Amino acid sequence: MRNKYEMVEVGYCIGKKWWNNGIAVEALNKIIEYLFNEVSVNRIEAYHVPENRNSGKVMIKCGMEYEGLIKQGFKNNKGKLCDIELYGIIANDYFNK
C-alpha cells in the first residue's frame, strides 16, 4: 500500500523558561511515533538555523539524522534569508531501529 503522505515537515518552538527540561524531545518523539504509526508517512524532516545547535540535538535524540546545510533555505520573520540545517528520518529506519 502506498503512503498517503510521503513526507511531512515538523517544527517546534517553546519558551526559554522550558528549555533543557526534555520537553521538546518528549514532544517530538510522540509526534514522530504518531506520524509513522497512525498516519503512515514515509519521511519526516525538520530544520533549524545553524545558531540554534540545541534544536539539532533534540532532533538527533529523536532518531533524526543530519542531512546537510541548505544555504538561504528559510526567510525569518524579519525577511532575512537564513541558512538551515536539515534533519530527517524515514519509516524503514524508524521501524528497524
Buried (B, 14 or more C-beta within 10 A) or exposed (E): EEEEEEEBEBEBEEEEEEEEEEBBBEBBBEBBEEBBEEEEBBBBBBBBBEEEEEBBEBBEBBBBEEEEEEEEBEEEEEEEEBBBBBBBBBBEEBEEE
